[in-house]
């Protein structure tokens, strides 16, 4: 079968963009669309795509690969051989290499998927790429769409920026087996956070809030799932604050449902997000949310209905919201049920994939 829709993601890391590529390419492949996925052979995306049975092509890409004529030619030949009609790229490095090669190969639609609510730099190269190469942009939230043109309103036609929310496959999620990652001790309130341990995700502010909870005598445990370059620094911070006994660093958690079913309240202290997919996962598990009122968070969390939104960088606000919810289990249940209903209505993968497939299949 000739491949017409190419999903191109060459990173070795695993994150929201890679999850999106895997799920959308996999669903479209299962539904009979002609797709192919370009990956780095040493990536988690590649390994998971093999399991999913998605047609693959391997290519390693660096930030300056677009300056290498041999890389450009290889990508050009790939697009020509597979008669690719639509290209979807997620990373700036991939856009530079694959976008230019696809343009030279006559690919009709070159779509850039933007997953971070960070303005695109108005550089000479970006003005060329978004002025002459990219035909459409997919944004994962209204906030991401808004920030795309923040540095240069004329960079791209806003009418060609389309918002598609990430979705959760609720049938798969609900049927997924899980095991608790922590055993509650007495009347502990179990608070959870999941994300890469990097500056963006704000776990440092969460630890400050946890210290306030501890000072108020709250009996709690904080579970932090994820790994990253700040782990050692965060562990040191917890010890310095005198709350090391309150915090469990779980490392990378393969089954996010096991994590969500182990906690009572989910906290997202991120400084910014494109689309807080982990919020939708927590809501699918009927967990009340506490998060900063930034980026796309208000598009997922409804204040006083599914959780609490706190002014940015106010650790006291995080602590106050957690203190309130810890004392009101009935409110936690109410927020959790409302969150699940919101996911079923707005962030259901089965519904969202139809919109995306129709858009990409045109």
PAROLUM-733478 format. One record per residue: x, y, z of N, C-alpha, C, O in turn. Coordinates in steps of 0.001 Angstrom, whole numbers, padded with zeros to 6 digits, always signed. Layout:
<vextis>
XYZXYZXYZXYZ...
</vextis>
This chain:
<vextis>
+000855-001188+000000+000000+000000+000000+000895+001243+000000+001814+001352+000811+000623+002162-000900+001406+003378-000969+001028+004303+000182-000154+004507+000458+002023+004855+000845+001763+005732+001977+001543+007151+001491+002332+007668+000700+000483+007781+001954+000161+009140+001529+000294+010146+002665+000590+011315+002417+000079+009709+003919+000192+010608+005068+001422+010200+005872+001519+009067+006343+002350+011124+006022+003604+010831+006728+003649+011618+008030+003561+012846+008037+003788+010883+009135+004027+011489+010441+005533+011430+010688+006135+010358+010618+006133+012567+010973+007593+012655+011027+008008+013174+012400+007732+014323+012746+008678+012313+013185+009123+012697+014525+010411+011946+014848+010387+010741+015098+011524+012653+014844+012833+011996+014935+013464+012018+016319+014599+011568+016476+012761+012528+017331+013389+012628+018647+013566+011251+019285+012815+010319+019000+014569+011142+020150+014763+009911+020915+013930+009930+022198+013643+008878+022770+013544+011125+022647+012814+011268+023905+011349+010863+023717+010866+010694+022597+010663+010713+024849+009235+010404+024823+008483+011486+025579+008807+011803+026723+007474+012048+024926+006680+013095+025556+005327+013192+024881+004901+012283+024169+004654+014320+025120+003311+014488+024595+003236+014461+023088+002305+013885+022524+004211+015079+022418+004211+015090+020956+004379+013698+020379+003747+013348+019382+005233+012908+021008+005468+011541+020522+004228+010679+020764+003862+009854+019927+003597+010876+021900+002365+010147+022205+001292+010468+021166+000579+009581+020696+001193+011747+020819+000207+012166+019819+000481+011497+018475-000433+010957+017851+001735+011531+018028+002089+010916+016749+001762+009424+016747+001212+008904+015776+002105+008739+017842+001847+007307+017915+000353+007015+017867-000093+006155+017107-000417+007731+018678-001848+007438+018770-002586+007792+017489-003439+007028+017038-002271+008938+016896-002990+009354+015689-002585+008484+014496-003442+008032+013737-001281+008252+014334-000831+007397+013237-001377+005984+013399-001794+005360+012423-001375+005478+014637-001883+004129+014882-003359+004009+014590-003794+003042+013964-004140+004987+015038-005584+004941+014812-005914+005048+013333-006782+004332+012833-005226+005937+012635-005495+006091+011200-005061+004847+010432-005714+004444+009469-003958+004243+010863-003504+003005+010221-004523+001888+010407-004830+001156+009466-005047+001760+011628-006049+000721+011900-007342+000962+011140-008062+000020+010809-007632+002215+010868-008873+002551+010172-008728+002578+008661-009622+003032+007947-007592+002086+008180-007439+001913+006740-006808+003070+005994-006716+003027+004767-006371+004099+006695-005675+005194+006029-004260+004748+005675-003674+003905+006355-003732+005312+004625-002395+004974+004179-001402+005903+004860-001281+007072+004495-000687+005373+005860+000216+006203+006653+001592+005574+006749+001764+004373+006538+002561+006406+007071+003902+005933+007412+004461+006875+008458+004179+008073+008439+005252+006337+009370+005808+007110+010483+007332+007103+010372+007951+006041+010321+007925+008281+010335+009386+008415+010312+009869+008673+011733+009404+009601+012393+010803+007849+012202+011300+007955+013568+012811+007760+013615+013429+007352+012631+013386+008053+014754+014747+007643+015067+014683+006186+015520+013846+005841+016354+015539+005339+014993+015477+003907+015303+015762+003600+016766+015466+002501+017235+016341+004571+017502+016671+004349+018910+015692+005062+019849+016033+005360+020993+014504+005329+019375+013534+006072+020170+012436+005164+020715+012180+004088+020174+011792+005609+021789+010630+004901+022308+009489+004919+021303+008725+003959+021200+009380+006017+020564+008332+006111+019549+008488+004996+018528+007503+004369+018135+009711+004745+018098+009970+003667+017145+009567+002321+017728+008868+001539+017083+010012+002055+018950+009733+000752+019566+008239+000525+019751+007737-000574+019515+007535+001562+020172+006089+001418+020382+005350+001300+019057+004340+000602+018968+005846+001976+018031+005212+001888+016714+005366+000488+016125+004476+000004+015426+006492-000159+016408+006685-001543+015956+005604-002441+016546+005013-003262+015845+005351-002276+017841+004313-003058+018517+002941-002780+017911+002121-003687+017768+002697-001506+017552+001407-001105+016980+001247-001555+015530+000141-001536+014991+002350-001960+014899+002274-002392+013503+002152-001247+012511+001601-001417+011424+002669-000075+012888+002628+001087+011997+003805+001013+011026+004931+000770+011462+003585+001213+009732+004702+001234+008775+005726+002294+009156+005365+003420+009500+007003+001931+009093+008060+002801+009606+009160+003065+008592+009411+002276+007681+009807+004213+008790+011033+004560+008079+011936+005232+009097+011474+006075+009866+013227+004873+009116+014137+005412+010123+015014+006515+009533+015553+006386+008434+015139+007597+010290+016005+008693+009872+016422+009473+011112+015575+009867+011913+017720+009697+011273+018200+010511+012391+018336+011950+011911+018818+012211+010809+017900+012877+012760+017871+014294+012391+018462+015120+013527+018134+014914+014696+019325+016042+013176+019868+016993+014135+019436+018395+013771+018792+018607+012744+019789+019351+014609+019320+020712+014399+019877+021341+013124+019270+022249+012558+021044+020850+012673+021647+021414+011457+021579+020447+010280+022246+020658+009267+020778+019387+010404+020695+018400+009319+020198+019009+008015+020522+018517+006934+019416+020072+008113+018886+020686+006888+019983+021326+006043+019760+021660+004879+021174+021497+006632+022312+022036+005887+023104+020943+005176+024016+021234+004403+022752+019685+005441+023446+018540+004850+022705+018110+003582+021594+017586+003674+023292+018318+002408+022580+017985+001163+022244+016499+001043+021250+016139+000413+023068+015631+001644+022788+014195+001568+021540+013834+002378+020752+012980+001972+021371+014492+003521+020162+014267+004323+018924+014768+003563+017888+014105+003536+019052+015935+002958+017941+016494+002192+017561+015558+001048+016380+015305+000809+018557+015053+000354+018299+014154-000784+017636+012866-000313+016712+012370-000958+018106+012320+000811+017500+011079+001314+016040+011292+001666+015186+010469+001335+015755+012404+002343+014367+012705+002694+013545+012959+001435+012404+012506+001343+014105+013675+000469+013414+013956-000803+013046+012653-001502+011922+012493-001979+013996+011721-001561+013738+010423-002211+012632+009665-001480+011772+009044-002106+012663+009722-000167+011628+009048+000619+010247+009581+000259+009332+008799+000001+010086+010903+000238+008784+011487-000070+008344+011135-001494+007166+010867-001734+009279+011135-002422+008961+010791-003806+008572+009328-003924+007566+009003-004555+009362+008437-003321+009128+006986-003418+007769+006611-002861+007053+005799-003445+007413+007208-001722+006166+006846-001055+004985+007711-001481+003871+007562-000980+005257+008625-002427+004183+009484-002948+003390+010143-001822+002159+010124-001800+004133+010720-000899+003508+011360+000255+002723+012592-000187+003236+013448-000907+001497+012662+000250+000630+013805-000053+000594+014800+001107+000527+016011+000893+000640+014273+002355+000544+015113+003548+001659+014749+004517+001851+013580+004851+002386+015759+004960+003451+015580+005948+003051+016291+007230+002596+017434+007200+003225+015600+008367+002959+016195+009679+004246+016129+010487+004753+015039+010755+004780+017286+010880+006016+017344+011671+005732+018026+012993+004800+018823+013109+006545+017706+013990+006302+018199+015348+007465+019006+015896+007269+019865+016756+008679+018741+015411+009881+019342+015978+010492+020372+015029+010456+020182+013814+011050+021455+015562+011689+022450+014700+012760+021858+013787+012830+022214+012611+013598+020956+014315+014642+020353+013484+014033+019544+012346+014544+019558+011226+012935+018835+012635+012269+018053+011602+011623+018959+010565+011623+018654+009372+011077+020068+011028+010461+021002+010089+011488+021539+009097+011216+021655+007902+012665+021862+009610+013705+022412+008732+014149+021400+007687+014266+021737+006509+014397+020163+008105+014853+019143+007158+013701+018596+006311+013709+018717+005086+012725+018002+006970+011639+017332+006251+010761+018336+005515+010283+018054+004416+010545+019511+006115+009715+020511+005452+010309+020951+004131+009612+021010+003118+011599+021260+004139+012263+021706+002915+012311+020579+001881+012040+020801+000701+012661+019355+002335+012716+018217+001414+011343+017922+000829+011228+017615-000358+010297+018012+001651+008939+017757+001174+008510+018810+000161+007861+018493-000836+008875+020063+000419+008549+021131-000519+009204+020861-001867+008572+021022-002911+010460+020455-001847+011181+020145-003085+010591+018930-003792+010638+018829-005018+010028+017999-002997+009455+016769-003565+008024+016956-004042+007429+016031-004595+007467+018138-003835+006112+018391-004307+005011+017903-003385+003874+017730-003823+005329+017673-002098+004301+017271-001139+003288+018423-001010+003669+019576-000804+001997+018093-001135+000969+019126-001217+000713+019837+000108+000555+021057+000149+000672+019061+001192+000354+019646+002497+001510+019384+003456+001888+018236+003688+002058+020442+004000+003148+020345+004962+002641+020994+006239+002561+022218+006339+002297+020151+007224+001591+020597+008417+002531+020553+009614+003159+019532+009892+002614+021658+010303+003421+021737+011518+002498+021634+012714+001581+022440+012873+002745+020628+013565+001953+020500+014783+002685+021182+015921+003828+020845+016229+002020+022142+016544+002608+022912+017632+002029+022426+018949+000817+022481+019155+002895+021946+019846+002425+021382+021096+002802+022176+022322+002497+021763+023441+003468+023323+022139+003891+024139+023276+003361+025549+023126+003423+026134+022045+002840+026092+024214+002304+027456+024190+003434+028459+024390+003444+029227+025352+004384+028434+023460+005537+029323+023469+005589+030017+022118+005485+029343+021094+005745+031328+022072+005775+032029+020782+006880+031515+019864+007979+031196+020319+006584+031438+018582+007588+031054+017594+008485+032256+017328+007996+033368+017126+009787+032035+017330+010735+033120+017099+010567+033681+015685+010359+032934+014730+010660+034987+015571+010520+035630+014271+011889+035757+013611+012342+036858+013296+012541+034606+013405+013863+034587+012773+013708+034562+011252+012627+034292+010728+014787+034843+010569+014776+034823+009104+014383+033440+008587+013594+033322+007650+014941+032392+009207+014629+031031+008777+013164+030708+009026+012508+030120+008166+012640+031081+010186+011227+030811+010467+010305+031581+009527+009268+031066+009111+010681+032814+009192+009849+033569+008247+009819+032891+006892+008805+032935+006195+010934+032258+006510+010944+031501+005253+010087+030244+005371+009265+029964+004498+010282+029479+006461+009568+028211+006619+008058+028423+006691+007294+027711+006039+007633+029403+007485+006194+029604+007664+005588+030462+006553+004367+030542+006412+006443+031091+005780+005948+031864+004653+005905+031093+003351+005104+031407+002471+006782+030056+003210+006912+029386+001917+006862+027859+001983+006766+027208+000943+006926+027278+003172+006970+025812+003284+005712+025271+003964+005006+024444+003388+005432+025722+005163+004291+025222+005937+002978+025684+005290+002808+026859+004965+002064+024736+005115+000757+025083+004545-000320+025235+005603-001278+025984+005405-000178+024523+006745-001156+024599+007827-000458+024309+009152+000615+023706+009184-001077+024743+010233-000569+024459+011568-001680+023811+012378-002831+024246+012335-001321+022760+013122-002211+022165+014113-001729+022609+015486-000561+022416+015822-002607+023196+016278-002295+023574+017657-003097+022684+018594-004228+022307+018288-002508+022351+019739-003183+021430+020661-004070+022134+021679-004667+021486+022538-004159+023467+021585-005061+024218+022465-005249+025609+021881-004488+026036+021012-006263+026309+022363-006473+027687+021934-005325+028569+022404-004945+029512+021711-004770+028271+023575-003637+029036+024088-002419+028849+023205-001703+029814+022935-002164+027619+022743-001053+027376+021828-001266+028148+020536-000332+028758+020015-002484+028126+020017-002793+028888+018796-002510+030366+018999-001938+031019+018125-002906+030893+020145-002714+032322+020410-001241+032695+020435-000863+033755+019936-000402+031833+021012+001010+032181+021178+001830+031978+019907+002935+032511+019801+001314+031223+018944+002072+030957+017717+002546+032254+017074+003697+032354+016648+001670+033239+017002+001969+034479+016283+002299+035641+017217+002292+036797+016794+002583+035347+018465+002780+036405+019449+003973+037294+019127+003929+038500+019368+005044+036706+018580+006241+037488+018251+006165+038145+016888+006914+039077+016597+005244+037651+016039+005126+038191+014683+003742+037865+014138+003535+036766+013623+002792+038785+014235+001415+038529+013792+001291+038213+012311+000287+037645+011882+002300+038575+011522+002248+038322+010079+003021+037067+009673+003159+036781+008484+003525+036320+010655+004327+035137+010340+003541+034112+009542+004087+033472+008643+002245+033949+009868+001442+032897+009250-000019+033325+009264-000444+034087+010132-000776+032832+008303-002197+033143+008210-002942+032477+009368-003005+031249+009416-003507+033246+010302-004181+032635+011460-005367+031770+011073-005773+030906+011850-005932+031982+009886-007064+031164+009438-006634+029731+009137-007473+028835+009034-005338+029520+008999-004821+028185+008687-004220+027505+009919-003508+026507+009800-004512+028052+011097-004103+027417+012350-005329+026739+012940-006311+027404+013272-005276+025419+013072-006434+024631+013491-006175+024009+014853-005097+023464+015092-007156+024088+015750-007027+023537+017099-007679+022162+017163-008858+022003+016849-006894+021175+017575-007400+019833+017855-006886+019431+019235-005683+019268+019435-007794+019275+020167-007386+018844+021502-006894+017398+021476-007374+016576+020696-005931+017110+022343-005523+015729+022551-006683+014969+023187-007444+015538+023970-006817+013711+022860-007897+012916+023424-007387+011686+024149-006270+011222+023919-008228+011171+025025-007914+009943+025752-008815+008832+025238-010028+009005+025118-008212+007695+024938-008980+006510+024557-009582+005933+025834-008948+005128+026516-010788+006339+026150-011395+005970+027423-011681+004476+027528-011600+003906+028617-012014+003835+026408-012252+002388+026447-010984+001662+026854-011009+000772+027705-009874+002047+026240-008595+001413+026574-008181+001774+027992-007715+000919+028745-008351+003042+028355-007923+003508+029675-008702+002802+030779-008122+002357+031769-010007+002704+030606-010840+002080+031640-010554+000592+031795-010646+000052+032898-010206-000075+030693-009977-001526+030741-008536-001881+031112-008220-003049+031339-007667-000875+031172-006254-001126+031449-006063-001627+032879-006548-000986+033811-005377-002742+033084-005110-003203+034455-004129-002266+035149-003341-001587+034492-004180-002232+036460-003275-001358+037205-003003-001964+038575-003719-002853+039038-001967-001469+039198-001670-001845+040582-001236-000586+041324-000540+000263+040769-001647-000476+042567-001331+000707+043356+000179+000836+043568+000864-000150+043840+000679+002047+043441+002107+002312+043579+002494+002704+044999+003676+002798+045330+001475+002933+045839+001758+003344+047216+000608+002874+048099-000555+002929+047701+000942+002414+049291-000072+001973+050245-000307+003064+051278+000618+003472+051980-001527+003527+051367-001874+004596+052287-001571+004197+053735-001866+003078+054156-000989+005113+054476-000703+004898+055884-001714+005689+056713-001667+006919+056737-002607+005009+057378-003597+005677+058220-004531+006558+057410-005108+006119+056415-004679+007819+057850-005609+008741+057191-004884+009710+056259-005363+010822+056035-003750+009309+055719-002998+010159+054802-003850+010615+053616-004649+009850+053076-003664+011861+053229-004161+012357+051943-003020+012219+050948-001922+012723+051182-003276+011545+049850-002212+011276+048881-002342+012258+047715-003323+012242+046971-001339+013100+047580-001286+014133+046536-000325+013657+045463+000714+013074+045774-000660+013898+044205+000182+013398+043125+000512+014437+042081-000271+015348+041813+001692+014284+041493+002115+015074+040338+002880+014153+039400+003652+013304+039847+002668+014320+038112+003383+013512+037117+003879+014418+036010+003128+015237+035481+005141+014269+035664+005729+015073+034596+007237+014987+034644+007818+014525+035626+007861+015435+033576+009320+015467+033546+009838+016395+034642+009232+017429+034923+010940+016029+035248+011517+016837+036321+012420+017905+035704+013646+017799+035704+011761+018934+035182+012449+020044+034524+011806+021342+035000+010736+021324+035610+012459+022464+034721+012016+023768+035210+010575+024055+034816+009800+024551+035633+010203+023749+033571+008855+024041+033086+007771+023466+033992+006737+024097+034211+008013+022263+034516+006963+021537+035226+006755+022002+036674+005767+021627+037305+007674+022809+037199+007421+023509+038451+007362+022675+039718+006738+023096+040692+007994+021501+039737+007947+020702+040970+008616+021407+042144+008323+021098+043299+009514+022353+041862+010139+023110+042952+009080+023909+043722+009135+023992+044949+008127+024492+043008+007061+025242+043681+006111+024303+044426+005564+024662+045469+005924+023122+043894+005073+022144+044575+005700+021714+045896+004989+021531+046885+007002+021552+045925+007668+021184+047177+007541+022301+048206+007366+022030+049394+007627+023558+047759+007424+024674+048683+006015+024639+049265+005820+024886+050455+005027+024327+048413+003642+024228+048890+003495+023068+049865+002765+023173+050850+004192+021953+049594+004129+020797+050483+004702+021127+051855+004221+020626+052871+005726+021969+051880+006299+022383+053163+005283+023183+053981+005254+023087+055208+004451+023972+053296+003403+024733+053983+002361+023776+054560+001901+023958+055687+001990+022753+053781+001047+021747+054283+001594+021069+055527+000876+020866+056506+002864+020725+055478+003488+020041+056613+003484+020943+057850+003258+020478+058967+003735+022235+057638+003735+023185+058757+002348+023327+059376+002221+023668+060551+001301+023063+058577-000075+023129+059076-000526+021807+059697-001671+021682+060132+000360+020836+059739+000045+019569+060379-000804+018621+059556-001407+017697+060101-000860+018839+058250-001630+017940+057387-000891+016611+057247+000314+016590+056996-001607+015512+057409-001024+014188+057235-001155+013804+055769-002224+013382+055330-000087+013945+055019-000149+013709+053582+001105+013018+053089+002132+012971+053766+000983+012480+051878+002136+011959+051151+002072+012541+049740+001008+012564+049121+003194+013004+049243+003290+013554+047898+004032+012569+047002+005211+012287+047217+003335+012051+046000+003944+011150+045027+004275+011936+043764+003399+012568+043174+005533+011896+043352+005970+012595+042140+006456+011545+041143+007456+010866+041375+005732+011425+040032+006083+010469+038978+006803+011198+037861+006376+012273+037438+007883+010624+037387+008633+011237+036299+010102+011312+036632+010509+011142+037781+010886+011568+035612+012324+011684+035805+012818+012869+034995+012091+013401+034156+014048+013279+035243+014601+014399+034514+015838+014944+035194+016261+014457+036243+016410+015967+034574+017713+016462+035025+017666+017146+036394+018709+017344+037017+016484+017505+036864+016386+018192+038158+016095+017250+039325+015869+017712+040443+016098+015953+039086+015701+015035+040167+016568+015203+041410+016044+015342+042516+017866+015191+041241+018748+015293+042409+018543+016622+043138+018548+016677+044368+018366+017683+042364+018145+019001+042954+016832+019051+043733+016761+019662+044800+015799+018412+043202+014505+018394+043881+014556+017538+045142+013948+017885+046154+015269+016437+045086+015421+015600+046279+016155+016371+047375+015813+016270+048553+017160+017135+046977+017890+017959+047938+016973+019027+048521+017021+019298+049721+016133+019638+047678+015195+020661+048148+014220+020078+049173+013950+020699+050201+013692+018880+048890+012766+018240+049836+013438+018009+051189+012840+018228+052243+014695+017562+051135+015427+017331+052392+015680+018637+053132+015546+018697+054354+016046+019680+052396+016324+020980+053009+015080+021569+053654+015163+022235+054686+013923+021319+053041+012654+021816+053582+012146+020964+054751+011173+021322+055416+012807+019852+054987+012397+018967+056073+011177+018129+055762+010461+017709+056671+010932+017881+054479+009743+017107+054091+010111+015855+053287+009256+015292+052603+011356+015419+053358+011765+014234+052599+010904+013026+052956+010647+012169+052111+010460+012960+054211+009626+011837+054642+008214+011925+054074+007463+010952+054120+007854+013088+053540+006525+013285+052961+006497+013035+051445+005420+012921+050861+007645+012951+050819+007726+012935+049357+008311+011616+048867+009316+011133+049389+007662+011039+047849+008166+009827+047207+008415+010139+045732+007481+010443+044991+009680+010062+045310+010018+010230+043900+009951+008848+043246+010792+007988+043508+008958+008650+042406+008701+007328+041830+009530+007036+040583+009621+005883+040160+010140+008072+039988+010797+007872+038706+009759+007731+037597+008574+007998+037799+010225+007305+036420+009304+007167+035290+008299+006060+035579+008667+004954+035976+007022+006377+035373+005946+005410+035588+005371+004999+034238+004855+005832+033494+005462+003733+033937+005001+003228+032635+003486+003306+032517+002959+003724+031486+002793+002905+033563+001328+002858+033522+000772+004031+034335+000718+003973+035564+000361+005092+033637-000107+006288+034329-001388+006008+035112-001665+006690+036099-002165+005024+034690-003381+004703+035435-003033+004180+036822-003732+004497+037784-001979+003394+036951-001547+002924+038267-001233+004104+039173-001541+004083+040364-000620+005131+038601-000302+006321+039385-001577+007051+039797-001754+007382+040970-002468+007302+038832-003678+008069+039127-004571+007361+040157-005201+008011+040991-004616+006042+040089-005450+005304+041031-004828+005241+042421-005467+004789+043371-003573+005697+042541-002875+005673+043827-003019+006976+044597-002590+007062+045748-003625+008003+043973-003656+009323+044596-005091+009790+044849-006053+009215+044339-005204+010851+045650-006501+011471+045942-006700+012781+045189-007804+013076+044731-005635+013563+045062-005690+014885+044432-004513+015008+043471-003390+014628+043801-004780+015547+042270-003685+015744+041316-003325+017221+041233-004200+018083+041150-002024+017499+041257-001533+018879+041198-000639+019051+039982+000245+018233+039728-000877+020136+039221-000015+020481+038091+000547+021882+038311-000140+022870+038050+001809+021982+038797+002402+023290+039086+003224+023845+037919+004117+024665+038135+002938+023414+036694+003726+023824+035529+003701+025340+035337+002697+026004+035594+004822+025859+034884+004911+027284+034564+004237+027588+033231+003735+028692+033023+004227+026616+032336+003471+026725+031086+003208+025321+030554+003917+024372+030888+002173+025206+029717+001826+023954+029066+001264+024267+027678+000711+025345+027456+001408+023318+026746+000704+023438+025474-000702+022899+025664-001698+023591+025451-000747+021656+026065-001990+021001+026460-001618+020055+027583-000840+019122+027385-002174+020294+028768-001821+019457+029918-002491+018101+029827-003487+017847+030504-001941+017223+028983-002564+015909+028759-002736+015152+030065-003715+014429+030249-001791+015320+030962-001850+014607+032233-003055+015071+033058-003568+014317+033885-003506+016310+032835-004726+016772+033501-005928+015962+033030-006769+015559+033833-006002+015726+031720-007100+014926+031176-007045+013498+031706-008084+012886+031956-005830+012963+031878-005698+011613+032435-006175+011573+033882-006850+010630+034293-005822+012596+034647-006278+012657+036040-007797+012776+036105-008440+012133+036933-008363+013596+035234-009808+013765+035196-010505+012477+034775-011587+012162+035271-009888+011735+033863-010455+010444+033449-010521+009483+034627-011388+008611+034679-009602+009648+035568-009588+008816+036771-010365+009438+037920-010268+008988+039062-011143+010483+037610-012002+011154+038597-011211+011766+039754-011607+011656+040915-010110+012398+039430-009320+013069+040457-009545+014575+040395-009533+015151+039307-009749+015223+041533-009854+016688+041550-008500+017300+041215-007454+016711+041489-008531+018486+040622-007316+019114+040114-007003+020393+040872-007897+021162+041224-005713+020604+041116-005200+021904+041546-004083+022263+040570-003140+021493+040394-004186+023431+039934-003191+023817+038933-003075+025329+038886-003952+026049+039362-001982+025799+038307-001832+027233+038094-002730+027674+036940-002969+026915+036001-003215+028889+037022-004089+029451+035992-003237+030026+034865-003154+031241+034686-002604+029125+034107-001703+029532+033029-001983+028705+031780-002604+027644+031834-001505+029225+030656-001540+028514+029375-002923+027937+029109-003931+028636+029209-002957+026651+028769-004216+026012+028392-004957+025405+029576-006028+024827+029396-004409+025524+030783-005052+024878+031932-006527+025251+032083-007336+024375+032387-006916+026541+031880-008339+026871+031998-009214+026227+030928-010435+026181+031079-008604+025726+029841-009377+025029+028819-009729+023610+029263-010653+022998+028727-008991+023092+030240-009256+021757+030758-009950+021790+032114-010887+021030+032358-009486+022675+032994-009978+022709+034368-010956+023860+034530-010614+025010+034257-012167+023557+034970-013160+024589+035231-013155+024905+036721-013436+024044+037555-012832+026151+037038-012727+026588+038423-014013+026311+039197-015104+026702+038782-013856+025622+040341-014992+025336+041195-015906+024246+040690-016941+023972+041297-015538+023617+039582-016349+022534+039010-015549+021242+038928-015994+020200+039409-014362+021308+038316-013507+020128+038227-012229+020284+039047-011452+019339+039189-012019+021480+039582-010815+021701+040366-010651+023160+040719-011600+023942+040667-009418+023519+041083-009089+024873+041502-007923+025389+040683-006919+024695+040517-008052+026618+040166-006980+027276+039426-006399+028382+040298-007123+029229+040821-005071+028355+040444-004361+029249+041361-003542+030240+040551-002955+029859+039538-003482+031513+040970-002618+032468+040268-001188+031944+040153-000665+031321+041077-000571+032207+039013+000748+031660+038701+001790+031992+039770+001861+033111+040279+002603+030966+040094+003770+031088+040985+003399+031443+042418+004219+031995+043151+002180+031134+042821+001788+031361+044219+001748+030022+044944+000729+029330+044950+002882+029670+045557+002940+028425+046314+001914+028422+047437+001340+027381+047758+001681+029602+048040+000676+029701+049102-000702+029336+048564-001499+028704+049257-000980+029738+047318-002258+029412+046704-002415+027918+046485-003488+027360+046712-001337+027266+046041-001378+025810+045892-001679+025156+047239-002536+024280+047351-000949+025611+048255-001120+025024+049593-002527+025245+050123-003128+024333+050691-003056+026453+049940-004402+026751+050428-005448+025865+049755-006351+025350+050415-005320+025690+048436-006271+024843+047713-006165+023395+048169-007179+022713+048315-004959+022931+048391-004771+021554+048855-005301+021374+050272-005893+020343+050589-005090+022376+051127-005630+022321+052483-007152+022199+052453-007738+021417+053201-007780+022980+051582-009241+022961+051478-009740+021608+050994-010650+021032+051589-009148+021098+049915-009602+019823+049360-009312+018661+050301-010107+017727+050405-008175+018721+050984-007838+017642+051921-008878+017515+053025-009094+016433+053570-009523+018641+053349-010524+018639+054428-011938+018378+053916-012870+018244+054710-012105+018306+052589-013449+018160+052009-013491+016996+051012-013535+017229+049805-013478+015763+051490-013501+014612+050580-014729+014580+049674-014657+014089+048548-015858+015102+050159-017065+015113+049320-016868+016034+048117-017319+015724+047014-016198+017159+048329-015903+018075+047225-014943+017434+046236-015082+017614+045026-013969+016688+046745-013049+015960+045864-013809+015003+044960-013540+014918+043762-014755+014289+045540-015560+013353+044746-016380+014098+043701-016481+013657+042557-016963+015226+044093-017776+016034+043179-016933+016547+042020-017335+016438+040862-015770+017104+042325-014870+017592+041277-014419+016452+040361-014370+016607+039141-014094+015313+040961-013628+014176+040180-014671+013676+039200-014352+013387+038046-015908+013572+039646-016984+013118+038753-017234+014115+037631-017481+013725+036490-017169+015411+037958-017346+016435+036933-016197+016409+035930-016401+016646+034739-014991+016119+036413-013839+016013+035515-013981+014869+034540-013668+015005+033357-014452+013743+035037-014664+012594+034152-015697+012928+033066-015514+012576+031901-016770+013602+033452-017804+013984+032484-017232+014930+031428-017591+014842+030253-016343+015836+031844-015736+016786+030912-014847+016069+029896-014838+016419+028716-014101+015068+030359-013251+014294+029448-014105+013548+028432-013790+013534+027242-015171+012937+028896-016043+012190+027989-016634+013099+026917-016839+012673+025781-016907+014347+027278-017542+015277+026352-016545+015948+025417-016806+016076+024220-015407+016375+025951-014516+017273+025211-013191+016644+024796-012590+017070+023810-012728+015638+025533-011388+015105+025285-011405+013599+025016-010445+012896+025332-012486+013119+024439-012620+011700+024099-011866+011414+022812-012136+012029+021781-010930+010489+022869-010084+010203+021712-010895+009735+020511-010617+010146+019384-011890+008884+020731-012678+008356+019615-013353+009476+018838-013454+009415+017613-013812+010494+019547-014445+011633+018876-013414+012514+018193-013582+012893+017034-012338+012843+018917-011337+013754+018382-010592+013185+017193-010239+013922+016272-010346+011862+017198-009587+011264+016102-010361+011345+014795-009756+011415+013725-011671+011336+014864-012471+011468+013642-012252+012831+013002-012118+012943+011784-012216+013868+013840-011969+015214+013318-010569+015314+012710-010388+015876+011630-009579+014758+013421-008197+014823+012933-008038+014020+011648-007408+014480+010696-008607+012828+011624-008498+011973+010433-009164+012635+009229-008633+012592+008120-010312+013238+009447-010978+013946+008347-010115+015090+007845-010007+015321+006641-009499+015806+008785-008646+016948+008411-007409+016489+007630-007077+017065+006594-006739+015462+008127-005521+014988+007462-005816+014223+006189-004989+014201+005278-006968+013601+006110-007301+012771+004954-007857+013526+003771-008083+012948+002708-008085+014842+003952-008634+015645+002839-007680+015708+001660-007988+016339+000649
</vextis>
